[in-house]
Each structure stands twice: as C-alpha cells, then as structure tokens.
Amino acid sequence: MSEPPFRPREKLLEKQKYFQSIHKHTYLKGPYDKITSVAIPVALFASSLYLIFKNA
C-alpha cells in the first residue's frame, strides 16, 4: 500500500523544468530568495559592525 504523492507528477515536472532553465545560482531562483540570501545577512553584518565599533 503506497501513499498518494504530495503534488501531481505533472506539476513537479513543470517546476523542475522551470528551475533547470534558470541560469542563476540555485539559492537565488525563487522570487523572494534575494531578500533571504542577500539582504538579511548584509543587514546582520552591518548591525554587528555598528555594535562592535560603537563599544570600541
């Protein structure tokens, strides 16, 4: 007895073709990935530098 898949196979193949056709880094392929992969780490880095040099 097997479980039904989470998504239909056609949808999965469609998404695979879409992501394989994009020529970006794999962690920047989604619409909001630039926010989570670039903006948040840069903001954390900037705020940590500010706090380091404020106390120094």
N, CA, C, O and CB atoms as a CASP TS submission, in Angstrom:
PFRMAT TS
TARGET T0000
AUTHOR 0000-0000-0000
METHOD Language model
MODEL 1
PARENT N/A
ATOM      1  N   MET     1       0.849  -1.178   0.000  1.00  0.00           N
ATOM      2  CA  MET     1       0.000   0.000   0.000  1.00  0.00           C
ATOM      3  C   MET     1       0.896   1.243   0.000  1.00  0.00           C
ATOM      4  O   MET     1       1.744   1.388   0.880  1.00  0.00           O
ATOM      5  CB  MET     1      -0.967  -0.003   1.230  1.00  0.00           C
ATOM      6  N   SER     2       0.720   2.124  -0.960  1.00  0.00           N
ATOM      7  CA  SER     2       1.565   3.311  -1.054  1.00  0.00           C
ATOM      8  C   SER     2       0.723   4.570  -0.841  1.00  0.00           C
ATOM      9  O   SER     2      -0.481   4.592  -1.095  1.00  0.00           O
ATOM     10  CB  SER     2       2.285   3.364  -2.425  1.00  0.00           C
ATOM     11  N   GLU     3       1.392   5.599  -0.372  1.00  0.00           N
ATOM     12  CA  GLU     3       0.720   6.880  -0.141  1.00  0.00           C
ATOM     13  C   GLU     3       0.579   7.631  -1.455  1.00  0.00           C
ATOM     14  O   GLU     3       1.392   7.461  -2.363  1.00  0.00           O
ATOM     15  CB  GLU     3       1.498   7.735   0.890  1.00  0.00           C
ATOM     16  N   PRO     4      -0.449   8.460  -1.557  1.00  0.00           N
ATOM     17  CA  PRO     4      -0.522   9.313  -2.748  1.00  0.00           C
ATOM     18  C   PRO     4       0.553  10.403  -2.661  1.00  0.00           C
ATOM     19  O   PRO     4       0.922  10.807  -1.558  1.00  0.00           O
ATOM     20  CB  PRO     4      -1.944   9.951  -2.891  1.00  0.00           C
ATOM     21  N   PRO     5       1.050  10.875  -3.777  1.00  0.00           N
ATOM     22  CA  PRO     5       2.094  11.906  -3.745  1.00  0.00           C
ATOM     23  C   PRO     5       1.544  13.233  -3.227  1.00  0.00           C
ATOM     24  O   PRO     5       0.341  13.489  -3.283  1.00  0.00           O
ATOM     25  CB  PRO     5       2.698  12.100  -5.145  1.00  0.00           C
ATOM     26  N   PHE     6       2.453  14.071  -2.721  1.00  0.00           N
ATOM     27  CA  PHE     6       2.049  15.389  -2.223  1.00  0.00           C
ATOM     28  C   PHE     6       1.586  16.284  -3.362  1.00  0.00           C
ATOM     29  O   PHE     6       0.615  17.028  -3.224  1.00  0.00           O
ATOM     30  CB  PHE     6       3.204  16.058  -1.469  1.00  0.00           C
ATOM     31  N   ARG     7       2.278  16.207  -4.475  1.00  0.00           N
ATOM     32  CA  ARG     7       1.934  17.001  -5.656  1.00  0.00           C
ATOM     33  C   ARG     7       1.753  16.075  -6.851  1.00  0.00           C
ATOM     34  O   ARG     7       2.344  14.997  -6.899  1.00  0.00           O
ATOM     35  CB  ARG     7       3.025  18.067  -5.949  1.00  0.00           C
ATOM     36  N   PRO     8       0.957  16.484  -7.794  1.00  0.00           N
ATOM     37  CA  PRO     8       0.857  15.684  -9.017  1.00  0.00           C
ATOM     38  C   PRO     8       2.194  15.675  -9.766  1.00  0.00           C
ATOM     39  O   PRO     8       2.938  16.655  -9.737  1.00  0.00           O
ATOM     40  CB  PRO     8      -0.267  16.231  -9.931  1.00  0.00           C
ATOM     41  N   ARG     9       2.482  14.575 -10.424  1.00  0.00           N
ATOM     42  CA  ARG     9       3.755  14.427 -11.132  1.00  0.00           C
ATOM     43  C   ARG     9       3.931  15.504 -12.211  1.00  0.00           C
ATOM     44  O   ARG     9       5.051  15.954 -12.454  1.00  0.00           O
ATOM     45  CB  ARG     9       3.845  13.033 -11.764  1.00  0.00           C
ATOM     46  N   GLU    10       2.842  15.916 -12.856  1.00  0.00           N
ATOM     47  CA  GLU    10       2.930  16.922 -13.911  1.00  0.00           C
ATOM     48  C   GLU    10       3.414  18.257 -13.351  1.00  0.00           C
ATOM     49  O   GLU    10       4.244  18.929 -13.964  1.00  0.00           O
ATOM     50  CB  GLU    10       1.570  17.097 -14.597  1.00  0.00           C
ATOM     51  N   LYS    11       2.892  18.638 -12.185  1.00  0.00           N
ATOM     52  CA  LYS    11       3.313  19.889 -11.550  1.00  0.00           C
ATOM     53  C   LYS    11       4.791  19.827 -11.167  1.00  0.00           C
ATOM     54  O   LYS    11       5.526  20.800 -11.332  1.00  0.00           O
ATOM     55  CB  LYS    11       2.451  20.181 -10.304  1.00  0.00           C
ATOM     56  N   LEU    12       5.210  18.682 -10.659  1.00  0.00           N
ATOM     57  CA  LEU    12       6.599  18.510 -10.263  1.00  0.00           C
ATOM     58  C   LEU    12       7.524  18.638 -11.469  1.00  0.00           C
ATOM     59  O   LEU    12       8.545  19.321 -11.398  1.00  0.00           O
ATOM     60  CB  LEU    12       6.796  17.155  -9.583  1.00  0.00           C
ATOM     61  N   LEU    13       7.175  17.990 -12.565  1.00  0.00           N
ATOM     62  CA  LEU    13       7.995  18.068 -13.773  1.00  0.00           C
ATOM     63  C   LEU    13       8.030  19.488 -14.324  1.00  0.00           C
ATOM     64  O   LEU    13       9.060  19.944 -14.821  1.00  0.00           O
ATOM     65  CB  LEU    13       7.467  17.107 -14.838  1.00  0.00           C
ATOM     66  N   GLU    14       6.896  20.185 -14.231  1.00  0.00           N
ATOM     67  CA  GLU    14       6.830  21.568 -14.704  1.00  0.00           C
ATOM     68  C   GLU    14       7.769  22.466 -13.881  1.00  0.00           C
ATOM     69  O   GLU    14       8.494  23.288 -14.441  1.00  0.00           O
ATOM     70  CB  GLU    14       5.375  22.096 -14.625  1.00  0.00           C
ATOM     71  N   LYS    15       7.752  22.304 -12.560  1.00  0.00           N
ATOM     72  CA  LYS    15       8.627  23.107 -11.704  1.00  0.00           C
ATOM     73  C   LYS    15      10.092  22.742 -11.918  1.00  0.00           C
ATOM     74  O   LYS    15      10.952  23.623 -11.894  1.00  0.00           O
ATOM     75  CB  LYS    15       8.251  22.920 -10.231  1.00  0.00           C
ATOM     76  N   GLN    16      10.391  21.465 -12.126  1.00  0.00           N
ATOM     77  CA  GLN    16      11.767  21.057 -12.385  1.00  0.00           C
ATOM     78  C   GLN    16      12.286  21.692 -13.667  1.00  0.00           C
ATOM     79  O   GLN    16      13.419  22.174 -13.703  1.00  0.00           O
ATOM     80  CB  GLN    16      11.868  19.533 -12.472  1.00  0.00           C
ATOM     81  N   LYS    17      11.476  21.699 -14.714  1.00  0.00           N
ATOM     82  CA  LYS    17      11.891  22.320 -15.972  1.00  0.00           C
ATOM     83  C   LYS    17      12.123  23.807 -15.783  1.00  0.00           C
ATOM     84  O   LYS    17      13.077  24.366 -16.325  1.00  0.00           O
ATOM     85  CB  LYS    17      10.842  22.085 -17.064  1.00  0.00           C
ATOM     86  N   TYR    18      11.247  24.454 -15.010  1.00  0.00           N
ATOM     87  CA  TYR    18      11.401  25.891 -14.769  1.00  0.00           C
ATOM     88  C   TYR    18      12.707  26.185 -14.040  1.00  0.00           C
ATOM     89  O   TYR    18      13.464  27.059 -14.461  1.00  0.00           O
ATOM     90  CB  TYR    18      10.214  26.430 -13.960  1.00  0.00           C
ATOM     91  N   PHE    19      12.982  25.465 -12.951  1.00  0.00           N
ATOM     92  CA  PHE    19      14.185  25.743 -12.171  1.00  0.00           C
ATOM     93  C   PHE    19      15.446  25.338 -12.906  1.00  0.00           C
ATOM     94  O   PHE    19      16.493  25.950 -12.694  1.00  0.00           O
ATOM     95  CB  PHE    19      14.121  25.032 -10.843  1.00  0.00           C
ATOM     96  N   GLN    20      15.386  24.331 -13.761  1.00  0.00           N
ATOM     97  CA  GLN    20      16.564  23.934 -14.519  1.00  0.00           C
ATOM     98  C   GLN    20      16.860  24.904 -15.658  1.00  0.00           C
ATOM     99  O   GLN    20      17.994  24.969 -16.132  1.00  0.00           O
ATOM    100  CB  GLN    20      16.381  22.533 -15.069  1.00  0.00           C
ATOM    101  N   SER    21      15.863  25.654 -16.100  1.00  0.00           N
ATOM    102  CA  SER    21      16.076  26.581 -17.212  1.00  0.00           C
ATOM    103  C   SER    21      16.665  27.913 -16.752  1.00  0.00           C
ATOM    104  O   SER    21      17.199  28.657 -17.574  1.00  0.00           O
ATOM    105  CB  SER    21      14.767  26.827 -17.940  1.00  0.00           C
ATOM    106  N   ILE    22      16.582  28.231 -15.470  1.00  0.00           N
ATOM    107  CA  ILE    22      17.105  29.499 -14.960  1.00  0.00           C
ATOM    108  C   ILE    22      18.609  29.378 -14.779  1.00  0.00           C
ATOM    109  O   ILE    22      19.102  28.395 -14.226  1.00  0.00           O
ATOM    110  CB  ILE    22      16.419  29.894 -13.619  1.00  0.00           C
ATOM    111  N   HIS    23      19.335  30.391 -15.252  1.00  0.00           N
ATOM    112  CA  HIS    23      20.798  30.354 -15.157  1.00  0.00           C
ATOM    113  C   HIS    23      21.272  31.270 -14.035  1.00  0.00           C
ATOM    114  O   HIS    23      22.084  32.166 -14.264  1.00  0.00           O
ATOM    115  CB  HIS    23      21.447  30.767 -16.502  1.00  0.00           C
ATOM    116  N   LYS    24      20.777  31.054 -12.844  1.00  0.00           N
ATOM    117  CA  LYS    24      21.240  31.765 -11.653  1.00  0.00           C
ATOM    118  C   LYS    24      21.746  30.725 -10.672  1.00  0.00           C
ATOM    119  O   LYS    24      21.626  29.523 -10.907  1.00  0.00           O
ATOM    120  CB  LYS    24      20.102  32.646 -11.017  1.00  0.00           C
ATOM    121  N   HIS    25      22.312  31.199  -9.570  1.00  0.00           N
ATOM    122  CA  HIS    25      22.697  30.268  -8.523  1.00  0.00           C
ATOM    123  C   HIS    25      21.450  29.605  -7.960  1.00  0.00           C
ATOM    124  O   HIS    25      20.372  30.200  -7.966  1.00  0.00           O
ATOM    125  CB  HIS    25      23.492  30.985  -7.409  1.00  0.00           C
ATOM    126  N   THR    26      21.589  28.394  -7.481  1.00  0.00           N
ATOM    127  CA  THR    26      20.414  27.651  -7.037  1.00  0.00           C
ATOM    128  C   THR    26      19.730  28.299  -5.845  1.00  0.00           C
ATOM    129  O   THR    26      18.523  28.130  -5.673  1.00  0.00           O
ATOM    130  CB  THR    26      20.800  26.240  -6.691  1.00  0.00           C
ATOM    131  N   TYR    27      20.460  29.035  -5.015  1.00  0.00           N
ATOM    132  CA  TYR    27      19.833  29.652  -3.853  1.00  0.00           C
ATOM    133  C   TYR    27      19.203  30.997  -4.179  1.00  0.00           C
ATOM    134  O   TYR    27      18.672  31.646  -3.278  1.00  0.00           O
ATOM    135  CB  TYR    27      20.845  29.820  -2.752  1.00  0.00           C
ATOM    136  N   LEU    28      19.239  31.444  -5.437  1.00  0.00           N
ATOM    137  CA  LEU    28      18.619  32.709  -5.822  1.00  0.00           C
ATOM    138  C   LEU    28      17.538  32.521  -6.877  1.00  0.00           C
ATOM    139  O   LEU    28      17.253  33.457  -7.626  1.00  0.00           O
ATOM    140  CB  LEU    28      19.672  33.666  -6.334  1.00  0.00           C
ATOM    141  N   LYS    29      16.935  31.359  -6.960  1.00  0.00           N
ATOM    142  CA  LYS    29      15.993  31.093  -8.032  1.00  0.00           C
ATOM    143  C   LYS    29      14.561  31.509  -7.721  1.00  0.00           C
ATOM    144  O   LYS    29      13.791  31.773  -8.645  1.00  0.00           O
ATOM    145  CB  LYS    29      16.020  29.653  -8.358  1.00  0.00           C
ATOM    146  N   GLY    30      14.193  31.571  -6.479  1.00  0.00           N
ATOM    147  CA  GLY    30      12.819  31.927  -6.135  1.00  0.00           C
ATOM    148  C   GLY    30      12.615  33.427  -6.162  1.00  0.00           C
ATOM    149  O   GLY    30      13.587  34.178  -6.240  1.00  0.00           O
ATOM    150  N   PRO    31      11.371  33.882  -6.100  1.00  0.00           N
ATOM    151  CA  PRO    31      11.097  35.320  -6.185  1.00  0.00           C
ATOM    152  C   PRO    31      11.571  36.111  -4.968  1.00  0.00           C
ATOM    153  O   PRO    31      11.919  37.284  -5.111  1.00  0.00           O
ATOM    154  CB  PRO    31       9.626  35.538  -6.367  1.00  0.00           C
ATOM    155  N   TYR    32      11.597  35.518  -3.787  1.00  0.00           N
ATOM    156  CA  TYR    32      11.997  36.253  -2.592  1.00  0.00           C
ATOM    157  C   TYR    32      13.353  35.799  -2.065  1.00  0.00           C
ATOM    158  O   TYR    32      13.727  36.150  -0.946  1.00  0.00           O
ATOM    159  CB  TYR    32      10.949  36.094  -1.510  1.00  0.00           C
ATOM    160  N   ASP    33      14.085  35.034  -2.846  1.00  0.00           N
ATOM    161  CA  ASP    33      15.348  34.486  -2.359  1.00  0.00           C
ATOM    162  C   ASP    33      16.434  35.540  -2.204  1.00  0.00           C
ATOM    163  O   ASP    33      17.345  35.368  -1.394  1.00  0.00           O
ATOM    164  CB  ASP    33      15.827  33.411  -3.288  1.00  0.00           C
ATOM    165  N   LYS    34      16.355  36.631  -2.967  1.00  0.00           N
ATOM    166  CA  LYS    34      17.359  37.682  -2.815  1.00  0.00           C
ATOM    167  C   LYS    34      17.222  38.364  -1.453  1.00  0.00           C
ATOM    168  O   LYS    34      18.211  38.823  -0.882  1.00  0.00           O
ATOM    169  CB  LYS    34      17.231  38.719  -3.947  1.00  0.00           C
ATOM    170  N   ILE    35      16.004  38.426  -0.942  1.00  0.00           N
ATOM    171  CA  ILE    35      15.796  39.035   0.374  1.00  0.00           C
ATOM    172  C   ILE    35      16.414  38.154   1.454  1.00  0.00           C
ATOM    173  O   ILE    35      17.126  38.642   2.332  1.00  0.00           O
ATOM    174  CB  ILE    35      14.286  39.252   0.651  1.00  0.00           C
ATOM    175  N   THR    36      16.136  36.853   1.385  1.00  0.00           N
ATOM    176  CA  THR    36      16.615  35.966   2.446  1.00  0.00           C
ATOM    177  C   THR    36      18.086  35.620   2.300  1.00  0.00           C
ATOM    178  O   THR    36      18.751  35.365   3.304  1.00  0.00           O
ATOM    179  CB  THR    36      15.802  34.700   2.464  1.00  0.00           C
ATOM    180  N   SER    37      18.618  35.601   1.082  1.00  0.00           N
ATOM    181  CA  SER    37      20.010  35.188   0.889  1.00  0.00           C
ATOM    182  C   SER    37      20.983  36.351   0.876  1.00  0.00           C
ATOM    183  O   SER    37      22.172  36.152   1.125  1.00  0.00           O
ATOM    184  CB  SER    37      20.141  34.424  -0.391  1.00  0.00           C
ATOM    185  N   VAL    38      20.517  37.554   0.595  1.00  0.00           N
ATOM    186  CA  VAL    38      21.424  38.691   0.468  1.00  0.00           C
ATOM    187  C   VAL    38      21.103  39.787   1.479  1.00  0.00           C
ATOM    188  O   VAL    38      21.978  40.199   2.241  1.00  0.00           O
ATOM    189  CB  VAL    38      21.361  39.255  -0.944  1.00  0.00           C
ATOM    190  N   ALA    39      19.876  40.257   1.496  1.00  0.00           N
ATOM    191  CA  ALA    39      19.532  41.434   2.296  1.00  0.00           C
ATOM    192  C   ALA    39      19.637  41.168   3.798  1.00  0.00           C
ATOM    193  O   ALA    39      20.196  41.991   4.522  1.00  0.00           O
ATOM    194  CB  ALA    39      18.126  41.896   1.956  1.00  0.00           C
ATOM    195  N   ILE    40      19.124  40.061   4.273  1.00  0.00           N
ATOM    196  CA  ILE    40      19.159  39.777   5.711  1.00  0.00           C
ATOM    197  C   ILE    40      20.591  39.579   6.213  1.00  0.00           C
ATOM    198  O   ILE    40      20.944  40.163   7.238  1.00  0.00           O
ATOM    199  CB  ILE    40      18.322  38.534   6.023  1.00  0.00           C
ATOM    200  N   PRO    41      21.445  38.775   5.536  1.00  0.00           N
ATOM    201  CA  PRO    41      22.836  38.673   6.009  1.00  0.00           C
ATOM    202  C   PRO    41      23.586  40.001   5.967  1.00  0.00           C
ATOM    203  O   PRO    41      24.389  40.279   6.858  1.00  0.00           O
ATOM    204  CB  PRO    41      23.584  37.657   5.180  1.00  0.00           C
ATOM    205  N   VAL    42      23.341  40.821   4.956  1.00  0.00           N
ATOM    206  CA  VAL    42      24.004  42.132   4.889  1.00  0.00           C
ATOM    207  C   VAL    42      23.541  43.017   6.036  1.00  0.00           C
ATOM    208  O   VAL    42      24.352  43.727   6.631  1.00  0.00           O
ATOM    209  CB  VAL    42      23.720  42.823   3.534  1.00  0.00           C
ATOM    210  N   ALA    43      22.258  42.988   6.355  1.00  0.00           N
ATOM    211  CA  ALA    43      21.742  43.784   7.468  1.00  0.00           C
ATOM    212  C   ALA    43      22.327  43.302   8.795  1.00  0.00           C
ATOM    213  O   ALA    43      22.687  44.119   9.643  1.00  0.00           O
ATOM    214  CB  ALA    43      20.204  43.719   7.510  1.00  0.00           C
ATOM    215  N   LEU    44      22.426  41.990   8.983  1.00  0.00           N
ATOM    216  CA  LEU    44      23.031  41.470  10.217  1.00  0.00           C
ATOM    217  C   LEU    44      24.506  41.851  10.319  1.00  0.00           C
ATOM    218  O   LEU    44      24.982  42.206  11.398  1.00  0.00           O
ATOM    219  CB  LEU    44      22.881  39.944  10.281  1.00  0.00           C
ATOM    220  N   PHE    45      25.216  41.781   9.225  1.00  0.00           N
ATOM    221  CA  PHE    45      26.627  42.155   9.206  1.00  0.00           C
ATOM    222  C   PHE    45      26.801  43.637   9.533  1.00  0.00           C
ATOM    223  O   PHE    45      27.664  44.002  10.332  1.00  0.00           O
ATOM    224  CB  PHE    45      27.247  41.837   7.838  1.00  0.00           C
ATOM    225  N   ALA    46      25.991  44.479   8.922  1.00  0.00           N
ATOM    226  CA  ALA    46      26.093  45.919   9.162  1.00  0.00           C
ATOM    227  C   ALA    46      25.755  46.269  10.609  1.00  0.00           C
ATOM    228  O   ALA    46      26.441  47.083  11.227  1.00  0.00           O
ATOM    229  CB  ALA    46      25.170  46.681   8.211  1.00  0.00           C
ATOM    230  N   SER    47      24.705  45.661  11.149  1.00  0.00           N
ATOM    231  CA  SER    47      24.343  45.976  12.529  1.00  0.00           C
ATOM    232  C   SER    47      25.393  45.456  13.504  1.00  0.00           C
ATOM    233  O   SER    47      25.656  46.103  14.518  1.00  0.00           O
ATOM    234  CB  SER    47      22.972  45.385  12.869  1.00  0.00           C
ATOM    235  N   SER    48      26.007  44.293  13.221  1.00  0.00           N
ATOM    236  CA  SER    48      27.048  43.801  14.108  1.00  0.00           C
ATOM    237  C   SER    48      28.297  44.673  14.053  1.00  0.00           C
ATOM    238  O   SER    48      28.943  44.897  15.077  1.00  0.00           O
ATOM    239  CB  SER    48      27.400  42.370  13.754  1.00  0.00           C
ATOM    240  N   LEU    49      28.644  45.170  12.859  1.00  0.00           N
ATOM    241  CA  LEU    49      29.777  46.098  12.776  1.00  0.00           C
ATOM    242  C   LEU    49      29.495  47.383  13.555  1.00  0.00           C
ATOM    243  O   LEU    49      30.370  47.907  14.244  1.00  0.00           O
ATOM    244  CB  LEU    49      30.090  46.430  11.305  1.00  0.00           C
ATOM    245  N   TYR    50      28.276  47.877  13.438  1.00  0.00           N
ATOM    246  CA  TYR    50      27.905  49.082  14.180  1.00  0.00           C
ATOM    247  C   TYR    50      28.059  48.863  15.690  1.00  0.00           C
ATOM    248  O   TYR    50      28.619  49.704  16.395  1.00  0.00           O
ATOM    249  CB  TYR    50      26.455  49.491  13.846  1.00  0.00           C
ATOM    250  N   LEU    51      27.557  47.727  16.173  1.00  0.00           N
ATOM    251  CA  LEU    51      27.627  47.465  17.611  1.00  0.00           C
ATOM    252  C   LEU    51      29.083  47.241  18.066  1.00  0.00           C
ATOM    253  O   LEU    51      29.452  47.632  19.173  1.00  0.00           O
ATOM    254  CB  LEU    51      26.762  46.236  17.969  1.00  0.00           C
ATOM    255  N   ILE    52      29.884  46.629  17.233  1.00  0.00           N
ATOM    256  CA  ILE    52      31.292  46.410  17.587  1.00  0.00           C
ATOM    257  C   ILE    52      32.026  47.747  17.706  1.00  0.00           C
ATOM    258  O   ILE    52      32.730  47.993  18.685  1.00  0.00           O
ATOM    259  CB  ILE    52      31.987  45.509  16.533  1.00  0.00           C
ATOM    260  N   PHE    53      31.854  48.604  16.702  1.00  0.00           N
ATOM    261  CA  PHE    53      32.600  49.864  16.709  1.00  0.00           C
ATOM    262  C   PHE    53      31.992  50.910  17.630  1.00  0.00           C
ATOM    263  O   PHE    53      32.678  51.860  18.007  1.00  0.00           O
ATOM    264  CB  PHE    53      32.679  50.417  15.314  1.00  0.00           C
ATOM    265  N   LYS    54      30.735  50.764  17.999  1.00  0.00           N
ATOM    266  CA  LYS    54      30.112  51.677  18.964  1.00  0.00           C
ATOM    267  C   LYS    54      30.720  51.455  20.355  1.00  0.00           C
ATOM    268  O   LYS    54      30.925  52.411  21.104  1.00  0.00           O
ATOM    269  CB  LYS    54      28.565  51.467  19.003  1.00  0.00           C
ATOM    270  N   ASN    55      31.005  50.197  20.696  1.00  0.00           N
ATOM    271  CA  ASN    55      31.544  49.887  22.012  1.00  0.00           C
ATOM    272  C   ASN    55      33.060  49.957  22.062  1.00  0.00           C
ATOM    273  O   ASN    55      33.633  49.928  23.151  1.00  0.00           O
ATOM    274  CB  ASN    55      31.093  48.525  22.436  1.00  0.00           C
ATOM    275  N   ALA    56      33.719  50.046  20.936  1.00  0.00           N
ATOM    276  CA  ALA    56      35.176  50.050  20.916  1.00  0.00           C
ATOM    277  C   ALA    56      35.765  51.404  21.238  1.00  0.00           C
ATOM    278  O   ALA    56      36.986  51.557  21.258  1.00  0.00           O
ATOM    279  CB  ALA    56      35.669  49.600  19.583  1.00  0.00           C
TER
END
